[in-house]
Amino acid sequence: MLDQPKPVYQRLRDVIANAILDGAYRDGDMLPSVRSLAAEEGANPLTVAKAYQTFQDEGLVTVRRGVGMFVAEGATERLRDLMREDFLTNIWPPVAEQMRRIGLDARALLDMTEA
């Protein structure tokens, strides 16, 4: 089965999530405005708004009317947990199967990445 490319709003969501996990935005920090992020990423503002809405729906960002969007308290750890679960459920199984198929040992792989 071929991987289908992610919709733009999901790719934008990944950009924002990675920025939060990398510490560019910490719990309580203000996120860029929809227009600002749209300009920065070359995206439609409605698409950015949809990406932000997914975070709001999950309680990872809060909106202060007239002020902006902020990373919710505890969002970094919740986001890390969600992404860990997604990795273990959706990404790791096919990777592990491919490693088994080609005879690649996990320890050898770790040794290669630490070199």
N, C-alpha and C positions, 0 to 999 in steps of 0.2 A: 504494500500500500504506500503510495506516495504521500509525503507530508504536504498539506495544503498551507499556503502562506496565511499568516494571521491577518485579520482585518486591521486597518490602520488604528482604530481606537484601542485595540488590544496591544499593538506595538507601542503606542503612546503610553498605555498603562504600564507596560514593562519598563519604559524609560523612567517614568515617575517612581515606580516601585524600586528600581535599582538605585535611583538617587537617594531614596529614603534609606534603603539598606546600606548604602555606601556612606551614609552620614552627611550627605549634602543638605538634607532636610531632616531635622531631628523632631522628636515629639514636641508639639507646641509651635513649631516654626511655620511661618506663612509660606504657602506655595505660590509659584508665579501665577499671575492672572491668566484666564483663558486666552485672552488676546496675546499676551506676552509669550506664553508657551506655544501658541499657534504660530506666531511669527518666528520664534526660535527654531521650531521643528519643521517649518514649511507645511503646516497642516491647516485644515479648515477649522475655524473656531468651534463649530458645532461638533466636530469630531473630538476635539480636546474636551469639550464640555461632557461628551458621552464618556470619555475615559475617566474624568473626574467623578462623574456620577456613579461609576462602578465602585470607586473608593468610598464615596459617601454612603452608598447602599450597604457596604460592608462595615461601616462605622470606623473606617480608617482615616477619614478626614472630617472636619467639622466646618460649617459655614457660619461666618459672622456677617450677617446681612450688612451690606454697605462697607464692609472692611475687606473680606476676602476668605479664602480657604486656608485651613490650618491642618497640619498633621495632628491627629487626635493623640491624646495621651495613651501610651501603651501600644500605639499602632505599629511601631517598628518591630516589636516582638511578635505581635499577632501576624504581621505580614511575613516575617521570617518563618513562623509556624505554618502558615498557609502555603508558602512557596516550598518548604521542606516536604510537606505532605504531597503537593503536586509532583515534586521531583520523584519521590519514592513510589508514587502510584502510577505516574504517566511517563516519566522520562527514563528512570532507571531500569525498569523491566526490559525494554527493547535493547538498551545498552548492554545489560548483563547477558542477554541472549546472544547478541552479536559477539561479545567477548568470548563466551563459551564456544560459539560456532567457529571462531578463528583461533581458538586456543590461547587466548590472552589471559594471563593470570592477573588478578587484581593487585596482588603484592608487587609484581613486576611493573605493572602500570604505575603504581604509586612511586616506586623507585625511579622510574623514568621521569616523572614529573618533579621529583625532588632534586634531580641532578642539575 
